[in-house]
Amino acid sequence: MIKLMKTTFALFTALTLASAVLAVETGKPAPDFTGTDINGKTVKLSDYKGKIVVIESYNSDCPFCNNQYKTGAMQELEKDMAAKGVVWLIVNSVNPNNPSHRTPDQAKQEIADKKIVATAWIDDSSGAVGHLYGMKTTPHMFVVDKTGTLVYDGAIDDKPTPNHDPKTARNYVREAVDSLLAGKPVTVAETKPYGCSVKYAD
């Protein structure tokens, strides 16, 4: 019995340590990744070194995510960021067996219908990028500075409801990017992400 308990504890410790190693951490280099966008183009985070990058975990069927888009708040933010030279990467980690999964053609139509302004929509149906970053919800936001350091990890704003007006909320992503552009440190580096759980295959 004691031997079994020791083995169980050792396994738990190993899994905890592995989880800690895999978890992203603000103030540390953002893990590089290679993905494929909905146009079949290879997208690597490291290709954007020298630019500020916003990464968004996305699923428009999620009421929390949809709220950001139906109000036009997210598109306004994307447009503003693009005008400032910021790269915006949408990561859709919904697995192919889930009704919320989007094929490349469906994703292209969604971009057009919602007037999404993003540098690329990455088809992460395998969940590789989502798991690498520990994406928990849709949306779950990350900001990477020009040196490749992760400077923000968390919620899009400070109102964790699916029916608020995002345009009146405190937007943490906007704050982080504006601080970087002004040459100032990001004062809020981590918040608790809110939304629907990411629909991974496993």
C-alpha positions in Angstrom: 0.0 0.0 0.0 2.8 2.4 1.0 4.7 1.5 -2.2 1.6 2.2 -4.3 1.1 5.6 -2.6 4.7 6.5 -3.2 4.3 5.6 -6.9 1.1 7.6 -7.2 2.7 10.6 -5.5 5.8 10.3 -7.8 3.5 10.2 -10.9 1.5 13.2 -9.7 4.7 15.2 -9.1 6.1 14.3 -12.5 2.8 15.3 -14.2 2.7 18.6 -12.2 6.3 19.4 -13.1 5.6 18.6 -16.8 2.6 20.8 -16.7 4.6 23.6 -15.2 7.3 23.3 -17.9 4.7 23.4 -20.7 2.8 26.3 -19.3 3.5 29.7 -20.9 4.8 32.4 -18.5 4.7 36.2 -18.9 8.1 37.8 -18.9 9.5 34.7 -20.7 10.0 34.0 -24.4 6.7 33.1 -26.0 6.8 29.5 -27.3 7.4 29.4 -31.0 4.9 27.5 -33.1 4.2 26.6 -36.7 0.6 26.4 -37.9 -1.3 26.5 -41.2 -3.8 29.2 -41.9 -7.1 28.8 -43.7 -5.4 29.7 -47.0 -2.9 26.8 -46.7 0.0 29.1 -45.8 2.5 28.2 -43.1 2.5 30.6 -40.2 5.4 30.7 -37.7 5.4 33.0 -34.7 9.1 33.6 -35.1 8.5 35.1 -38.5 7.0 38.1 -36.7 10.0 38.9 -34.5 10.4 42.6 -34.4 6.6 43.1 -34.3 4.0 43.1 -31.6 1.8 40.1 -31.9 -1.7 39.5 -30.5 -2.9 35.9 -30.3 -6.6 35.2 -29.9 -8.2 31.8 -29.0 -11.4 31.9 -31.1 -14.8 30.2 -31.5 -17.6 32.4 -32.7 -20.2 29.9 -31.5 -19.2 30.7 -27.9 -21.5 33.5 -26.6 -18.6 35.2 -24.9 -16.5 35.3 -28.1 -19.6 36.1 -30.2 -20.4 39.1 -28.0 -17.1 40.7 -28.8 -17.8 40.3 -32.5 -21.5 41.0 -32.7 -20.9 44.4 -31.1 -18.1 45.2 -33.4 -15.7 45.7 -30.5 -13.2 43.1 -31.5 -13.1 44.2 -35.1 -12.5 47.8 -34.1 -9.6 46.6 -31.9 -8.2 44.5 -34.7 -8.4 47.4 -37.1 -6.8 49.8 -34.7 -4.0 47.3 -34.0 -3.4 46.7 -37.7 -3.1 50.4 -38.3 -0.3 50.4 -35.7 1.5 47.6 -37.3 0.5 44.9 -34.8 0.1 41.3 -36.0 -3.2 39.6 -35.0 -3.3 35.8 -35.1 -6.6 34.0 -34.6 -6.2 30.5 -33.4 -9.2 28.2 -33.8 -8.6 24.9 -31.8 -12.1 23.5 -32.2 -11.8 19.8 -33.2 -13.3 18.6 -36.5 -16.0 16.5 -34.8 -17.5 19.5 -33.0 -20.3 21.4 -34.6 -18.4 24.7 -34.0 -15.5 23.5 -36.2 -14.9 25.6 -39.3 -13.5 24.3 -42.6 -11.2 26.7 -44.4 -14.1 27.8 -46.7 -16.4 28.3 -43.8 -13.7 30.3 -42.0 -13.2 32.5 -45.0 -16.9 33.2 -45.2 -16.9 34.0 -41.5 -14.1 36.5 -41.9 -16.0 38.2 -44.7 -19.4 38.2 -42.9 -18.0 39.5 -39.6 -15.5 41.8 -41.2 -12.7 40.3 -39.2 -9.4 42.1 -39.5 -6.7 39.6 -38.7 -3.3 38.9 -40.1 -4.1 35.1 -40.2 -6.7 32.6 -39.0 -4.8 29.5 -37.9 -6.6 26.2 -38.3 -5.5 24.5 -35.0 -8.0 21.7 -35.1 -5.3 19.4 -33.8 -5.1 21.6 -30.7 -1.3 21.8 -30.9 -1.0 25.6 -30.5 -3.9 25.8 -28.0 -2.3 23.2 -25.8 1.2 24.7 -26.1 -0.2 28.1 -24.8 -2.6 26.5 -22.4 -5.6 28.2 -24.0 -8.5 27.6 -21.7 -11.3 29.7 -23.0 -12.7 31.5 -26.0 -11.6 34.2 -26.1 -8.2 33.8 -24.3 -5.7 36.5 -25.3 -1.9 36.8 -25.4 0.4 39.7 -26.3 3.9 39.1 -27.5 6.3 42.1 -27.7 8.9 42.8 -30.4 11.6 40.8 -28.7 9.4 37.7 -28.7 8.6 38.0 -25.0 5.1 37.1 -23.7 3.9 40.2 -21.9 0.2 39.5 -21.4 -1.9 36.4 -20.8 -5.6 36.4 -19.9 -9.0 37.9 -20.6 -9.9 40.4 -23.3 -11.5 42.7 -20.8 -12.7 43.2 -17.2 -16.4 42.2 -17.7 -16.7 38.4 -17.8 -20.2 38.2 -19.1 -21.6 37.2 -22.5 -23.9 40.2 -22.8 -22.0 43.3 -21.8 -21.0 46.1 -24.1 -17.2 45.5 -24.7 -16.8 49.1 -25.9 -17.4 50.3 -22.3 -15.1 47.7 -20.7 -11.4 48.0 -19.7 -9.6 46.2 -22.5 -6.4 44.6 -21.3 -5.1 43.8 -24.7 -5.4 47.4 -25.9 -3.7 48.6 -22.7 -0.8 46.1 -23.1 -0.2 47.1 -26.7 -0.5 50.8 -26.1 2.0 50.5 -23.3 4.5 48.7 -25.5 4.1 51.3 -28.3 4.7 54.0 -25.7 7.8 52.2 -24.5 6.3 51.6 -21.1 6.1 48.3 -19.1 2.8 46.4 -19.2 1.2 47.0 -15.8 -1.3 44.2 -16.0 0.5 41.1 -17.3 -1.9 38.4 -16.3 -5.7 38.1 -15.7 -8.0 35.1 -15.5 -9.4 34.3 -18.9 -13.2 33.9 -19.2 -15.5 32.4 -21.8 -16.4 28.9 -23.0 -13.9 26.0 -22.7 -11.8 25.4 -25.8 -13.3 22.4 -27.7 -10.2 20.3 -28.0 -10.2 16.8 -29.5 -8.9 15.5 -26.2 
